[in-house]
Structures are given as structure tokens and as C-alpha cells.
């Protein structure tokens, strides 16, 4: 499942990088995907929306076993 998650994140990455941000996969455990938002995404007031409405929504759509996506520091 970790490889599937990485593939989806690799498709999202160019959009984040276009705005000066990035995302790194930290871990996948029991359907919970841990990522680390980087660059301009750190401290951005819109980062929660990016995480939940962007990254999490797409991962759940592509990989039904994903339950949640969390940002870790």
C-alpha cells in the first residue's frame, strides 16, 4: 500500500511545488497515511485544506483502504 500512496503523492507533487510547497510520505499504518508538508506549505493557513480536501480526498478515491491522512512534523 505504501507504494500506491507514493505513486498518488508523486502525481500531486507538481501542483504543490508550483506554489512553493511539497509533501513527503512518512509512514502508512492501519490505513492512516502520515505525511510531512514542506516548503511554503509549512505554516500556510490553507495547509489543512490542502491536506484534507486535496491530498486525503484523492488518496481515499484512489486507494479505498486509506482512512485518514495526517501531517506530522
N, C-alpha and C positions, 0 to 999 in steps of 0.2 A: 504494500500500500504506500510505503514511503516514496517509492519510485514514481508511482502515479501522481502523488501530491507534488513532487518536484517538477514533473512534466507540466502540470497545470500552472504552477508558480512561474515556470520559465516562460509560459505564454503571457502571463500578466506583467512580468517584469519590465518589458519595454515601455508600457504605459506609465508605470511608476517612475522609471528612470527619466522619462520625458519631463517630469515635473521635479526632478532632482532627488527623488527618493529611491528606495529599493526594499526588497524583502528577502530574508534568508530563512530557510527551513531549519528549525532547531530539533524538533522531535515529532513523532507520531506515536500516540499511545492510547489504546482503547477508544479510537475514533476522535480523539482530541488532537488537533494539529497545533503545535507550538511554533510560532514564527517570531522573527525579530524584525520589526520595521527599522529601516536605516535611512540615513541621509536626511532629506527635507521632511520625511515622514515622522521623524522623531520630534515630538513636541508640537506637531501640527494639530490645530484644533479639529481638523477634518479626518485625522488618522483613524478614529473609531469608526467613522462612516466608511472609510476605505476598507478597513478590516472586516467589518460585518456585512455591509451591503455590496462590497466588491469581492474581496478575496474569499470570505466564508461562503457567500452565496454561490459563487462559481465552483468552489470545491465541492460543496454539497450537491450541486447539479451534476457535476462530472463523476463524483465518487460518492454514491449514496451512503456508504458506511461512515463518512465524516459526520460527526455530531456537532463539533464546535471548533472554532479557530480562536486561539488566544495569542496575544502579544506578550512576549517575555523580554526582560531586559538583560 
